[in-house]
Amino acid sequence: MILEPTKTETLLEKLIAFPTLSRESNLDLIDFIADYLLSQNVVATRVFSEDGKQANLHAIIGPADIPGVMLSGHTDVVPVAGQDWTSDPFAMRVEGDKLTGRGSADMKGFIASVLAAVPDMAKADLKRPIHLAFSYDEEVGCIGVRRLIDMLQDVTPKPAFCIIGEPTGMRVATAHKGKVSGEIICSGKAGHSSLPAEGVNAIYLAGEMLGALRELQTEIIETTIPDEDYLTPYSSVHAGVIKGGVALNVIPDECRIAFEIRQRPEDDPEKLLDRLREKAAYIVDQWDHPDAGIEVKIATNYPAFSTPLDHEAVRFVTGLTGDNDLRKLDFGTEAGLFQRDLGVSGVVCGPGDIAQAHKADEFVTREQLGKCDRFMEKLIAALS
Ligand SMILES: [Zn+2]
């Protein structure tokens, strides 16, 4: 028997059909949401990117002069290129309990559930308001939400706390790691491969830097107390892409390593970067050649977050989920920026499993969306 699609599922199908890849326009999707909200007499504000091709959306439902609850999510999705999808990633496929499509878990499922609840939010006699905050370019370093936060600085009163709907299986997370990512640019001196002493091989420099990254990881593991609430109980160091060299018979004069550090709230990313730069300086020193150089360049970063367990956000949200089994996340969200830059703490709680995110045939289950729908019902009741 095929169950009739719920309102949330029908909305999710529509949201998935907008191919809102990071760095590409999401305006069609934002227009769709804004029109939908307007049909419920909810007026949305768009906060555009500098080039106007993307936008965040913010709306308040209920009494705006009281601190309320902000429901936050990102509208962008990661690429599908090179992935082995069994069907069109932007056409939702229903198969038993599974709803498959890009963004189903990360995190259009949550947005669909929020939108499906808007008519009830609008009808309810809310004593405290609900803020909707949907951002762009989260997946490439929480870019869009920073402009939204700038705008929210002028909104008074600010929300009392936020709920970020990243996939946690509807469990409550009170902390997550932050991230610093960038490139290590190793430079050398080009020459003919038959005369290695005439040049400086940048790939060799990069090889030593890879060793330095692994050493840094070992140092972190040996000098910090593991926190088993994370899947990876320490701050992690990772190299993801390496590029260098033009031909076998040429001494490469440049080699680049894309790297990241995902730090726990208690670990200072600047200190870890300083340690990496010290290692780079040591390697260059050992080469003792004017053309040998290593630069550690940061491209993006966002802070970790941690909300105290006695904070209202934790009590309120665990009260709705009925689940006191709190967790900490290895991946990041906009929660760190809301906490650091806006002074609004919160929790992460949303439908689906992060293990399905970013992969081919990403899916969310109907059971998880149903759980999120019930969460929204309880949220409305608790604020009424
Ligand atoms: Zn996400």
Boltz pocket constraint, residues with backbone or C-beta under 6 A from the ligand:
constraints:
  - pocket:
      binder: B
      contacts: [[A, 74], [A, 106], [A, 107], [A, 138], [A, 166], [A, 332]]
      max_distance: 6.0
